[in-house]
Amino acid sequence: MTDRLRVREIDDAWGRRLARIVRRGTGSVATRLRAQMVLLSARGMDVTAIARVAFTSEGRVRDDPRQVR
């Protein structure tokens, strides 16, 4: 079993910036997806739940190239 992954705590300003990136309709899809994953992790969601919400693999959430499908 792998260790539970968590991002560091983020302050309100950083959270608002990430939320703006996620809501914005332009720009890189990869950047928006990564911002969404960071926000969800900061809120306490585990890797499996984030993968379900983001419609991606657990490897992509962990950013482990060996597990990305």
PDB file of N, H, CA, C and O in Angstrom:
ATOM      1  N   MET A   1       0.841  -1.175   0.000  1.00  0.00           N
ATOM      2  CA  MET A   1       0.000   0.000   0.000  1.00  0.00           C
ATOM      3  C   MET A   1       0.891   1.245   0.000  1.00  0.00           C
ATOM      4  O   MET A   1       1.924   1.280   0.669  1.00  0.00           O
ATOM      5  N   THR A   2       0.484   2.253  -0.748  1.00  0.00           N
ATOM      6  H   THR A   2      -0.355   2.224  -1.291  1.00  0.00           H
ATOM      7  CA  THR A   2       1.275   3.474  -0.816  1.00  0.00           C
ATOM      8  C   THR A   2       0.886   4.428   0.304  1.00  0.00           C
ATOM      9  O   THR A   2      -0.221   4.375   0.841  1.00  0.00           O
ATOM     10  N   ASP A   3       1.820   5.290   0.634  1.00  0.00           N
ATOM     11  H   ASP A   3       2.719   5.333   0.198  1.00  0.00           H
ATOM     12  CA  ASP A   3       1.541   6.297   1.654  1.00  0.00           C
ATOM     13  C   ASP A   3       0.530   7.301   1.122  1.00  0.00           C
ATOM     14  O   ASP A   3       0.450   7.554  -0.080  1.00  0.00           O
ATOM     15  N   ARG A   4      -0.228   7.858   2.035  1.00  0.00           N
ATOM     16  H   ARG A   4      -0.163   7.652   3.012  1.00  0.00           H
ATOM     17  CA  ARG A   4      -1.201   8.875   1.655  1.00  0.00           C
ATOM     18  C   ARG A   4      -0.456  10.144   1.251  1.00  0.00           C
ATOM     19  O   ARG A   4       0.422  10.614   1.975  1.00  0.00           O
ATOM     20  N   LEU A   5      -0.807  10.691   0.097  1.00  0.00           N
ATOM     21  H   LEU A   5      -1.520  10.309  -0.491  1.00  0.00           H
ATOM     22  CA  LEU A   5      -0.166  11.896  -0.409  1.00  0.00           C
ATOM     23  C   LEU A   5      -1.012  13.108  -0.059  1.00  0.00           C
ATOM     24  O   LEU A   5      -2.240  13.057  -0.130  1.00  0.00           O
ATOM     25  N   ARG A   6      -0.366  14.181   0.311  1.00  0.00           N
ATOM     26  H   ARG A   6       0.632  14.222   0.368  1.00  0.00           H
ATOM     27  CA  ARG A   6      -1.053  15.441   0.599  1.00  0.00           C
ATOM     28  C   ARG A   6      -0.168  16.585   0.130  1.00  0.00           C
ATOM     29  O   ARG A   6       1.059  16.498   0.178  1.00  0.00           O
ATOM     30  N   VAL A   7      -0.794  17.635  -0.315  1.00  0.00           N
ATOM     31  H   VAL A   7      -1.790  17.705  -0.354  1.00  0.00           H
ATOM     32  CA  VAL A   7      -0.036  18.841  -0.632  1.00  0.00           C
ATOM     33  C   VAL A   7       0.085  19.667   0.637  1.00  0.00           C
ATOM     34  O   VAL A   7      -0.619  19.429   1.618  1.00  0.00           O
ATOM     35  N   ARG A   8       0.970  20.625   0.606  1.00  0.00           N
ATOM     36  H   ARG A   8       1.542  20.819  -0.191  1.00  0.00           H
ATOM     37  CA  ARG A   8       1.099  21.511   1.766  1.00  0.00           C
ATOM     38  C   ARG A   8      -0.161  22.350   1.876  1.00  0.00           C
ATOM     39  O   ARG A   8      -0.922  22.468   0.915  1.00  0.00           O
ATOM     40  N   GLU A   9      -0.382  22.930   3.045  1.00  0.00           N
ATOM     41  H   GLU A   9       0.235  22.834   3.825  1.00  0.00           H
ATOM     42  CA  GLU A   9      -1.532  23.807   3.211  1.00  0.00           C
ATOM     43  C   GLU A   9      -1.358  25.034   2.326  1.00  0.00           C
ATOM     44  O   GLU A   9      -0.246  25.532   2.150  1.00  0.00           O
ATOM     45  N   ILE A  10      -2.457  25.510   1.777  1.00  0.00           N
ATOM     46  H   ILE A  10      -3.360  25.105   1.921  1.00  0.00           H
ATOM     47  CA  ILE A  10      -2.394  26.695   0.933  1.00  0.00           C
ATOM     48  C   ILE A  10      -3.188  27.809   1.603  1.00  0.00           C
ATOM     49  O   ILE A  10      -4.201  27.565   2.259  1.00  0.00           O
ATOM     50  N   ASP A  11      -2.710  29.025   1.426  1.00  0.00           N
ATOM     51  H   ASP A  11      -1.888  29.223   0.893  1.00  0.00           H
ATOM     52  CA  ASP A  11      -3.423  30.158   2.023  1.00  0.00           C
ATOM     53  C   ASP A  11      -4.570  30.589   1.102  1.00  0.00           C
ATOM     54  O   ASP A  11      -4.699  30.089  -0.015  1.00  0.00           O
ATOM     55  N   ASP A  12      -5.396  31.518   1.581  1.00  0.00           N
ATOM     56  H   ASP A  12      -5.291  31.924   2.489  1.00  0.00           H
ATOM     57  CA  ASP A  12      -6.570  31.948   0.827  1.00  0.00           C
ATOM     58  C   ASP A  12      -6.214  32.541  -0.530  1.00  0.00           C
ATOM     59  O   ASP A  12      -6.886  32.268  -1.525  1.00  0.00           O
ATOM     60  N   ALA A  13      -5.173  33.341  -0.572  1.00  0.00           N
ATOM     61  H   ALA A  13      -4.627  33.563   0.236  1.00  0.00           H
ATOM     62  CA  ALA A  13      -4.786  33.975  -1.832  1.00  0.00           C
ATOM     63  C   ALA A  13      -4.392  32.923  -2.870  1.00  0.00           C
ATOM     64  O   ALA A  13      -4.792  33.006  -4.031  1.00  0.00           O
ATOM     65  N   TRP A  14      -3.617  31.950  -2.448  1.00  0.00           N
ATOM     66  H   TRP A  14      -3.292  31.883  -1.504  1.00  0.00           H
ATOM     67  CA  TRP A  14      -3.186  30.888  -3.367  1.00  0.00           C
ATOM     68  C   TRP A  14      -4.387  30.044  -3.790  1.00  0.00           C
ATOM     69  O   TRP A  14      -4.482  29.641  -4.950  1.00  0.00           O
ATOM     70  N   GLY A  15      -5.297  29.775  -2.867  1.00  0.00           N
ATOM     71  H   GLY A  15      -5.220  30.102  -1.925  1.00  0.00           H
ATOM     72  CA  GLY A  15      -6.515  29.019  -3.185  1.00  0.00           C
ATOM     73  C   GLY A  15      -7.372  29.756  -4.206  1.00  0.00           C
ATOM     74  O   GLY A  15      -7.898  29.141  -5.134  1.00  0.00           O
ATOM     75  N   ARG A  16      -7.519  31.089  -4.039  1.00  0.00           N
ATOM     76  H   ARG A  16      -7.092  31.589  -3.285  1.00  0.00           H
ATOM     77  CA  ARG A  16      -8.293  31.874  -5.008  1.00  0.00           C
ATOM     78  C   ARG A  16      -7.633  31.858  -6.385  1.00  0.00           C
ATOM     79  O   ARG A  16      -8.315  31.781  -7.407  1.00  0.00           O
ATOM     80  N   ARG A  17      -6.310  31.932  -6.405  1.00  0.00           N
ATOM     81  H   ARG A  17      -5.756  31.995  -5.575  1.00  0.00           H
ATOM     82  CA  ARG A  17      -5.600  31.898  -7.689  1.00  0.00           C
ATOM     83  C   ARG A  17      -5.811  30.547  -8.388  1.00  0.00           C
ATOM     84  O   ARG A  17      -6.076  30.501  -9.589  1.00  0.00           O
ATOM     85  N   LEU A  18      -5.692  29.458  -7.632  1.00  0.00           N
ATOM     86  H   LEU A  18      -5.477  29.496  -6.657  1.00  0.00           H
ATOM     87  CA  LEU A  18      -5.923  28.132  -8.219  1.00  0.00           C
ATOM     88  C   LEU A  18      -7.363  27.992  -8.699  1.00  0.00           C
ATOM     89  O   LEU A  18      -7.605  27.441  -9.773  1.00  0.00           O
ATOM     90  N   ALA A  19      -8.322  28.484  -7.916  1.00  0.00           N
ATOM     91  H   ALA A  19      -8.126  28.931  -7.044  1.00  0.00           H
ATOM     92  CA  ALA A  19      -9.730  28.411  -8.312  1.00  0.00           C
ATOM     93  C   ALA A  19      -9.975  29.197  -9.601  1.00  0.00           C
ATOM     94  O   ALA A  19     -10.747  28.759 -10.453  1.00  0.00           O
ATOM     95  N   ARG A  20      -9.321  30.358  -9.751  1.00  0.00           N
ATOM     96  H   ARG A  20      -8.694  30.714  -9.059  1.00  0.00           H
ATOM     97  CA  ARG A  20      -9.448  31.140 -10.981  1.00  0.00           C
ATOM     98  C   ARG A  20      -8.921  30.355 -12.178  1.00  0.00           C
ATOM     99  O   ARG A  20      -9.519  30.372 -13.253  1.00  0.00           O
ATOM    100  N   ILE A  21      -7.802  29.671 -11.985  1.00  0.00           N
ATOM    101  H   ILE A  21      -7.316  29.657 -11.112  1.00  0.00           H
ATOM    102  CA  ILE A  21      -7.220  28.865 -13.066  1.00  0.00           C
ATOM    103  C   ILE A  21      -8.193  27.767 -13.480  1.00  0.00           C
ATOM    104  O   ILE A  21      -8.386  27.514 -14.669  1.00  0.00           O
ATOM    105  N   VAL A  22      -8.808  27.114 -12.487  1.00  0.00           N
ATOM    106  H   VAL A  22      -8.652  27.319 -11.521  1.00  0.00           H
ATOM    107  CA  VAL A  22      -9.742  26.016 -12.777  1.00  0.00           C
ATOM    108  C   VAL A  22     -10.972  26.544 -13.521  1.00  0.00           C
ATOM    109  O   VAL A  22     -11.424  25.922 -14.483  1.00  0.00           O
ATOM    110  N   ARG A  23     -11.512  27.673 -13.090  1.00  0.00           N
ATOM    111  H   ARG A  23     -11.145  28.178 -12.309  1.00  0.00           H
ATOM    112  CA  ARG A  23     -12.735  28.224 -13.698  1.00  0.00           C
ATOM    113  C   ARG A  23     -12.504  28.837 -15.071  1.00  0.00           C
ATOM    114  O   ARG A  23     -13.416  28.881 -15.897  1.00  0.00           O
ATOM    115  N   ARG A  24     -11.300  29.305 -15.314  1.00  0.00           N
ATOM    116  H   ARG A  24     -10.559  29.269 -14.644  1.00  0.00           H
ATOM    117  CA  ARG A  24     -11.006  29.997 -16.564  1.00  0.00           C
ATOM    118  C   ARG A  24     -11.203  29.053 -17.750  1.00  0.00           C
ATOM    119  O   ARG A  24     -10.783  27.897 -17.698  1.00  0.00           O
ATOM    120  N   GLY A  25     -11.820  29.525 -18.787  1.00  0.00           N
ATOM    121  H   GLY A  25     -12.160  30.464 -18.830  1.00  0.00           H
ATOM    122  CA  GLY A  25     -12.107  28.679 -19.944  1.00  0.00           C
ATOM    123  C   GLY A  25     -10.998  28.621 -20.963  1.00  0.00           C
ATOM    124  O   GLY A  25     -11.073  27.841 -21.912  1.00  0.00           O
ATOM    125  N   THR A  26      -9.967  29.430 -20.789  1.00  0.00           N
ATOM    126  H   THR A  26      -9.907  30.064 -20.017  1.00  0.00           H
ATOM    127  CA  THR A  26      -8.881  29.450 -21.766  1.00  0.00           C
ATOM    128  C   THR A  26      -7.601  28.934 -21.121  1.00  0.00           C
ATOM    129  O   THR A  26      -7.534  28.772 -19.902  1.00  0.00           O
ATOM    130  N   GLY A  27      -6.609  28.684 -21.926  1.00  0.00           N
ATOM    131  H   GLY A  27      -6.664  28.816 -22.916  1.00  0.00           H
ATOM    132  CA  GLY A  27      -5.326  28.230 -21.404  1.00  0.00           C
ATOM    133  C   GLY A  27      -5.174  26.722 -21.496  1.00  0.00           C
ATOM    134  O   GLY A  27      -5.979  26.031 -22.121  1.00  0.00           O
ATOM    135  N   SER A  28      -4.149  26.243 -20.873  1.00  0.00           N
ATOM    136  H   SER A  28      -3.495  26.804 -20.366  1.00  0.00           H
ATOM    137  CA  SER A  28      -3.784  24.838 -20.947  1.00  0.00           C
ATOM    138  C   SER A  28      -4.724  23.955 -20.119  1.00  0.00           C
ATOM    139  O   SER A  28      -4.997  24.241 -18.953  1.00  0.00           O
ATOM    140  N   VAL A  29      -5.200  22.908 -20.726  1.00  0.00           N
ATOM    141  H   VAL A  29      -4.978  22.676 -21.673  1.00  0.00           H
ATOM    142  CA  VAL A  29      -6.044  21.941 -20.024  1.00  0.00           C
ATOM    143  C   VAL A  29      -5.238  21.271 -18.911  1.00  0.00           C
ATOM    144  O   VAL A  29      -5.756  21.022 -17.822  1.00  0.00           O
ATOM    145  N   ALA A  30      -3.982  20.985 -19.191  1.00  0.00           N
ATOM    146  H   ALA A  30      -3.561  21.188 -20.075  1.00  0.00           H
ATOM    147  CA  ALA A  30      -3.130  20.335 -18.193  1.00  0.00           C
ATOM    148  C   ALA A  30      -2.943  21.213 -16.958  1.00  0.00           C
ATOM    149  O   ALA A  30      -2.933  20.710 -15.834  1.00  0.00           O
ATOM    150  N   THR A  31      -2.797  22.511 -17.160  1.00  0.00           N
ATOM    151  H   THR A  31      -2.806  22.919 -18.073  1.00  0.00           H
ATOM    152  CA  THR A  31      -2.641  23.435 -16.038  1.00  0.00           C
ATOM    153  C   THR A  31      -3.914  23.480 -15.205  1.00  0.00           C
ATOM    154  O   THR A  31      -3.854  23.452 -13.976  1.00  0.00           O
ATOM    155  N   ARG A  32      -5.073  23.550 -15.871  1.00  0.00           N
ATOM    156  H   ARG A  32      -5.121  23.572 -16.870  1.00  0.00           H
ATOM    157  CA  ARG A  32      -6.342  23.574 -15.137  1.00  0.00           C
ATOM    158  C   ARG A  32      -6.556  22.280 -14.364  1.00  0.00           C
ATOM    159  O   ARG A  32      -7.021  22.310 -13.224  1.00  0.00           O
ATOM    160  N   LEU A  33      -6.221  21.147 -14.970  1.00  0.00           N
ATOM    161  H   LEU A  33      -5.843  21.123 -15.896  1.00  0.00           H
ATOM    162  CA  LEU A  33      -6.382  19.860 -14.296  1.00  0.00           C
ATOM    163  C   LEU A  33      -5.472  19.763 -13.072  1.00  0.00           C
ATOM    164  O   LEU A  33      -5.898  19.302 -12.013  1.00  0.00           O
ATOM    165  N   ARG A  34      -4.229  20.194 -13.217  1.00  0.00           N
ATOM    166  H   ARG A  34      -3.882  20.569 -14.077  1.00  0.00           H
ATOM    167  CA  ARG A  34      -3.290  20.143 -12.086  1.00  0.00           C
ATOM    168  C   ARG A  34      -3.740  21.077 -10.969  1.00  0.00           C
ATOM    169  O   ARG A  34      -3.633  20.723  -9.795  1.00  0.00           O
ATOM    170  N   ALA A  35      -4.240  22.258 -11.310  1.00  0.00           N
ATOM    171  H   ALA A  35      -4.327  22.545 -12.264  1.00  0.00           H
ATOM    172  CA  ALA A  35      -4.748  23.193 -10.299  1.00  0.00           C
ATOM    173  C   ALA A  35      -5.936  22.580  -9.562  1.00  0.00           C
ATOM    174  O   ALA A  35      -6.047  22.710  -8.343  1.00  0.00           O
ATOM    175  N   GLN A  36      -6.815  21.916 -10.293  1.00  0.00           N
ATOM    176  H   GLN A  36      -6.725  21.809 -11.283  1.00  0.00           H
ATOM    177  CA  GLN A  36      -7.962  21.260  -9.665  1.00  0.00           C
ATOM    178  C   GLN A  36      -7.493  20.177  -8.696  1.00  0.00           C
ATOM    179  O   GLN A  36      -8.024  20.060  -7.592  1.00  0.00           O
ATOM    180  N   MET A  37      -6.515  19.395  -9.097  1.00  0.00           N
ATOM    181  H   MET A  37      -6.083  19.489  -9.994  1.00  0.00           H
ATOM    182  CA  MET A  37      -6.010  18.326  -8.238  1.00  0.00           C
ATOM    183  C   MET A  37      -5.367  18.878  -6.973  1.00  0.00           C
ATOM    184  O   MET A  37      -5.545  18.312  -5.894  1.00  0.00           O
ATOM    185  N   VAL A  38      -4.622  19.974  -7.088  1.00  0.00           N
ATOM    186  H   VAL A  38      -4.478  20.433  -7.965  1.00  0.00           H
ATOM    187  CA  VAL A  38      -3.996  20.592  -5.914  1.00  0.00           C
ATOM    188  C   VAL A  38      -5.068  21.100  -4.952  1.00  0.00           C
ATOM    189  O   VAL A  38      -4.961  20.901  -3.742  1.00  0.00           O
ATOM    190  N   LEU A  39      -6.097  21.755  -5.485  1.00  0.00           N
ATOM    191  H   LEU A  39      -6.183  21.917  -6.468  1.00  0.00           H
ATOM    192  CA  LEU A  39      -7.183  22.252  -4.630  1.00  0.00           C
ATOM    193  C   LEU A  39      -7.889  21.114  -3.900  1.00  0.00           C
ATOM    194  O   LEU A  39      -8.142  21.207  -2.699  1.00  0.00           O
ATOM    195  N   LEU A  40      -8.202  20.054  -4.615  1.00  0.00           N
ATOM    196  H   LEU A  40      -7.996  19.979  -5.590  1.00  0.00           H
ATOM    197  CA  LEU A  40      -8.896  18.925  -3.995  1.00  0.00           C
ATOM    198  C   LEU A  40      -8.028  18.261  -2.931  1.00  0.00           C
ATOM    199  O   LEU A  40      -8.529  17.873  -1.875  1.00  0.00           O
ATOM    200  N   SER A  41      -6.745  18.131  -3.199  1.00  0.00           N
ATOM    201  H   SER A  41      -6.338  18.446  -4.057  1.00  0.00           H
ATOM    202  CA  SER A  41      -5.846  17.547  -2.218  1.00  0.00           C
ATOM    203  C   SER A  41      -5.743  18.425  -0.977  1.00  0.00           C
ATOM    204  O   SER A  41      -5.730  17.925   0.148  1.00  0.00           O
ATOM    205  N   ALA A  42      -5.671  19.729  -1.186  1.00  0.00           N
ATOM    206  H   ALA A  42      -5.682  20.135  -2.100  1.00  0.00           H
ATOM    207  CA  ALA A  42      -5.583  20.655  -0.056  1.00  0.00           C
ATOM    208  C   ALA A  42      -6.836  20.595   0.808  1.00  0.00           C
ATOM    209  O   ALA A  42      -6.783  20.879   2.005  1.00  0.00           O
ATOM    210  N   ARG A  43      -7.960  20.225   0.205  1.00  0.00           N
ATOM    211  H   ARG A  43      -8.003  19.994  -0.767  1.00  0.00           H
ATOM    212  CA  ARG A  43      -9.212  20.082   0.950  1.00  0.00           C
ATOM    213  C   ARG A  43      -9.316  18.737   1.653  1.00  0.00           C
ATOM    214  O   ARG A  43     -10.295  18.470   2.350  1.00  0.00           O
ATOM    215  N   GLY A  44      -8.308  17.890   1.473  1.00  0.00           N
ATOM    216  H   GLY A  44      -7.513  18.106   0.907  1.00  0.00           H
ATOM    217  CA  GLY A  44      -8.268  16.629   2.202  1.00  0.00           C
ATOM    218  C   GLY A  44      -8.721  15.404   1.430  1.00  0.00           C
ATOM    219  O   GLY A  44      -8.829  14.326   2.013  1.00  0.00           O
ATOM    220  N   MET A  45      -8.987  15.533   0.148  1.00  0.00           N
ATOM    221  H   MET A  45      -8.899  16.409  -0.326  1.00  0.00           H
ATOM    222  CA  MET A  45      -9.406  14.395  -0.657  1.00  0.00           C
ATOM    223  C   MET A  45      -8.233  13.469  -0.917  1.00  0.00           C
ATOM    224  O   MET A  45      -7.103  13.925  -1.091  1.00  0.00           O
ATOM    225  N   ASP A  46      -8.497  12.173  -0.942  1.00  0.00           N
ATOM    226  H   ASP A  46      -9.415  11.803  -0.800  1.00  0.00           H
ATOM    227  CA  ASP A  46      -7.417  11.223  -1.218  1.00  0.00           C
ATOM    228  C   ASP A  46      -7.253  11.023  -2.731  1.00  0.00           C
ATOM    229  O   ASP A  46      -8.072  11.485  -3.525  1.00  0.00           O
ATOM    230  N   VAL A  47      -6.190  10.332  -3.104  1.00  0.00           N
ATOM    231  H   VAL A  47      -5.525   9.956  -2.459  1.00  0.00           H
ATOM    232  CA  VAL A  47      -5.817  10.161  -4.511  1.00  0.00           C
ATOM    233  C   VAL A  47      -6.928   9.491  -5.314  1.00  0.00           C
ATOM    234  O   VAL A  47      -7.224   9.923  -6.428  1.00  0.00           O
ATOM    235  N   THR A  48      -7.542   8.454  -4.776  1.00  0.00           N
ATOM    236  H   THR A  48      -7.302   8.103  -3.871  1.00  0.00           H
ATOM    237  CA  THR A  48      -8.591   7.728  -5.488  1.00  0.00           C
ATOM    238  C   THR A  48      -9.779   8.637  -5.784  1.00  0.00           C
ATOM    239  O   THR A  48     -10.310   8.620  -6.895  1.00  0.00           O
ATOM    240  N   ALA A  49     -10.195   9.417  -4.814  1.00  0.00           N
ATOM    241  H   ALA A  49      -9.764   9.431  -3.912  1.00  0.00           H
ATOM    242  CA  ALA A  49     -11.337  10.317  -4.997  1.00  0.00           C
ATOM    243  C   ALA A  49     -11.007  11.415  -6.008  1.00  0.00           C
ATOM    244  O   ALA A  49     -11.846  11.766  -6.837  1.00  0.00           O
ATOM    245  N   ILE A  50      -9.796  11.954  -5.944  1.00  0.00           N
ATOM    246  H   ILE A  50      -9.114  11.669  -5.270  1.00  0.00           H
ATOM    247  CA  ILE A  50      -9.390  12.993  -6.897  1.00  0.00           C
ATOM    248  C   ILE A  50      -9.379  12.429  -8.309  1.00  0.00           C
ATOM    249  O   ILE A  50      -9.824  13.098  -9.242  1.00  0.00           O
ATOM    250  N   ALA A  51      -8.883  11.217  -8.482  1.00  0.00           N
ATOM    251  H   ALA A  51      -8.522  10.674  -7.725  1.00  0.00           H
ATOM    252  CA  ALA A  51      -8.852  10.588  -9.802  1.00  0.00           C
ATOM    253  C   ALA A  51     -10.264  10.433 -10.363  1.00  0.00           C
ATOM    254  O   ALA A  51     -10.493  10.656 -11.552  1.00  0.00           O
ATOM    255  N   ARG A  52     -11.208  10.051  -9.504  1.00  0.00           N
ATOM    256  H   ARG A  52     -11.022   9.869  -8.539  1.00  0.00           H
ATOM    257  CA  ARG A  52     -12.599   9.915  -9.953  1.00  0.00           C
ATOM    258  C   ARG A  52     -13.176  11.264 -10.380  1.00  0.00           C
ATOM    259  O   ARG A  52     -13.788  11.368 -11.442  1.00  0.00           O
ATOM    260  N   VAL A  53     -12.985  12.290  -9.561  1.00  0.00           N
ATOM    261  H   VAL A  53     -12.488  12.205  -8.697  1.00  0.00           H
ATOM    262  CA  VAL A  53     -13.537  13.615  -9.849  1.00  0.00           C
ATOM    263  C   VAL A  53     -12.904  14.205 -11.109  1.00  0.00           C
ATOM    264  O   VAL A  53     -13.595  14.834 -11.910  1.00  0.00           O
ATOM    265  N   ALA A  54     -11.613  14.009 -11.287  1.00  0.00           N
ATOM    266  H   ALA A  54     -11.052  13.499 -10.636  1.00  0.00           H
ATOM    267  CA  ALA A  54     -10.884  14.597 -12.412  1.00  0.00           C
ATOM    268  C   ALA A  54     -10.920  13.711 -13.662  1.00  0.00           C
ATOM    269  O   ALA A  54     -10.354  14.079 -14.691  1.00  0.00           O
ATOM    270  N   PHE A  55     -11.574  12.554 -13.585  1.00  0.00           N
ATOM    271  H   PHE A  55     -12.034  12.255 -12.748  1.00  0.00           H
ATOM    272  CA  PHE A  55     -11.663  11.623 -14.713  1.00  0.00           C
ATOM    273  C   PHE A  55     -10.282  11.265 -15.258  1.00  0.00           C
ATOM    274  O   PHE A  55     -10.031  11.336 -16.461  1.00  0.00           O
ATOM    275  N   THR A  56      -9.399  10.881 -14.347  1.00  0.00           N
ATOM    276  H   THR A  56      -9.602  10.823 -13.370  1.00  0.00           H
ATOM    277  CA  THR A  56      -8.036  10.526 -14.735  1.00  0.00           C
ATOM    278  C   THR A  56      -7.568   9.355 -13.878  1.00  0.00           C
ATOM    279  O   THR A  56      -8.314   8.870 -13.028  1.00  0.00           O
ATOM    280  N   SER A  57      -6.353   8.904 -14.093  1.00  0.00           N
ATOM    281  H   SER A  57      -5.747   9.298 -14.784  1.00  0.00           H
ATOM    282  CA  SER A  57      -5.823   7.773 -13.335  1.00  0.00           C
ATOM    283  C   SER A  57      -5.178   8.245 -12.034  1.00  0.00           C
ATOM    284  O   SER A  57      -4.810   9.411 -11.890  1.00  0.00           O
ATOM    285  N   GLU A  58      -5.053   7.322 -11.102  1.00  0.00           N
ATOM    286  H   GLU A  58      -5.353   6.375 -11.218  1.00  0.00           H
ATOM    287  CA  GLU A  58      -4.379   7.629  -9.839  1.00  0.00           C
ATOM    288  C   GLU A  58      -2.908   7.981 -10.092  1.00  0.00           C
ATOM    289  O   GLU A  58      -2.344   8.816  -9.386  1.00  0.00           O
ATOM    290  N   GLY A  59      -2.296   7.360 -11.078  1.00  0.00           N
ATOM    291  H   GLY A  59      -2.754   6.682 -11.652  1.00  0.00           H
ATOM    292  CA  GLY A  59      -0.912   7.677 -11.426  1.00  0.00           C
ATOM    293  C   GLY A  59      -0.743   9.113 -11.880  1.00  0.00           C
ATOM    294  O   GLY A  59       0.252   9.761 -11.554  1.00  0.00           O
ATOM    295  N   ARG A  60      -1.718   9.613 -12.636  1.00  0.00           N
ATOM    296  H   ARG A  60      -2.526   9.087 -12.900  1.00  0.00           H
ATOM    297  CA  ARG A  60      -1.654  11.010 -13.081  1.00  0.00           C
ATOM    298  C   ARG A  60      -1.804  11.944 -11.880  1.00  0.00           C
ATOM    299  O   ARG A  60      -1.136  12.976 -11.810  1.00  0.00           O
ATOM    300  N   VAL A  61      -2.675  11.590 -10.938  1.00  0.00           N
ATOM    301  H   VAL A  61      -3.217  10.752 -10.995  1.00  0.00           H
ATOM    302  CA  VAL A  61      -2.838  12.412  -9.735  1.00  0.00           C
ATOM    303  C   VAL A  61      -1.531  12.435  -8.953  1.00  0.00           C
ATOM    304  O   VAL A  61      -1.110  13.486  -8.471  1.00  0.00           O
ATOM    305  N   ARG A  62      -0.895  11.282  -8.830  1.00  0.00           N
ATOM    306  H   ARG A  62      -1.237  10.429  -9.223  1.00  0.00           H
ATOM    307  CA  ARG A  62       0.391  11.206  -8.120  1.00  0.00           C
ATOM    308  C   ARG A  62       1.526  11.781  -8.943  1.00  0.00           C
ATOM    309  O   ARG A  62       2.605  12.052  -8.416  1.00  0.00           O
ATOM    310  N   ASP A  63       1.284  11.971 -10.255  1.00  0.00           N
ATOM    311  H   ASP A  63       0.407  11.751 -10.683  1.00  0.00           H
ATOM    312  CA  ASP A  63       2.289  12.468 -11.188  1.00  0.00           C
ATOM    313  C   ASP A  63       3.441  11.487 -11.307  1.00  0.00           C
ATOM    314  O   ASP A  63       4.604  11.880 -11.397  1.00  0.00           O
ATOM    315  N   ASP A  64       3.100  10.198 -11.306  1.00  0.00           N
ATOM    316  H   ASP A  64       2.156   9.878 -11.232  1.00  0.00           H
ATOM    317  CA  ASP A  64       4.085   9.137 -11.449  1.00  0.00           C
ATOM    318  C   ASP A  64       3.999   8.592 -12.867  1.00  0.00           C
ATOM    319  O   ASP A  64       3.041   7.887 -13.181  1.00  0.00           O
ATOM    320  N   PRO A  65       4.977   8.896 -13.751  1.00  0.00           N
ATOM    321  CA  PRO A  65       4.885   8.486 -15.153  1.00  0.00           C
ATOM    322  C   PRO A  65       4.764   6.972 -15.342  1.00  0.00           C
ATOM    323  O   PRO A  65       4.266   6.525 -16.375  1.00  0.00           O
ATOM    324  N   ARG A  66       5.199   6.193 -14.389  1.00  0.00           N
ATOM    325  H   ARG A  66       5.604   6.556 -13.549  1.00  0.00           H
ATOM    326  CA  ARG A  66       5.089   4.740 -14.538  1.00  0.00           C
ATOM    327  C   ARG A  66       3.662   4.258 -14.376  1.00  0.00           C
ATOM    328  O   ARG A  66       3.324   3.167 -14.836  1.00  0.00           O
ATOM    329  N   GLN A  67       2.803   5.066 -13.719  1.00  0.00           N
ATOM    330  H   GLN A  67       3.077   5.952 -13.345  1.00  0.00           H
ATOM    331  CA  GLN A  67       1.426   4.640 -13.452  1.00  0.00           C
ATOM    332  C   GLN A  67       0.385   5.348 -14.315  1.00  0.00           C
ATOM    333  O   GLN A  67      -0.805   5.055 -14.206  1.00  0.00           O
ATOM    334  N   VAL A  68       0.813   6.268 -15.163  1.00  0.00           N
ATOM    335  H   VAL A  68       1.780   6.506 -15.251  1.00  0.00           H
ATOM    336  CA  VAL A  68      -0.133   7.016 -15.990  1.00  0.00           C
ATOM    337  C   VAL A  68      -0.620   6.131 -17.122  1.00  0.00           C
ATOM    338  O   VAL A  68       0.176   5.514 -17.830  1.00  0.00           O
ATOM    339  N   ARG A  69      -1.926   6.075 -17.285  1.00  0.00           N
ATOM    340  H   ARG A  69      -2.572   6.577 -16.710  1.00  0.00           H
ATOM    341  CA  ARG A  69      -2.501   5.289 -18.380  1.00  0.00           C
ATOM    342  C   ARG A  69      -3.209   6.186 -19.350  1.00  0.00           C
ATOM    343  O   ARG A  69      -3.760   5.710 -20.342  1.00  0.00           O
TER     344      ARG A  69
END
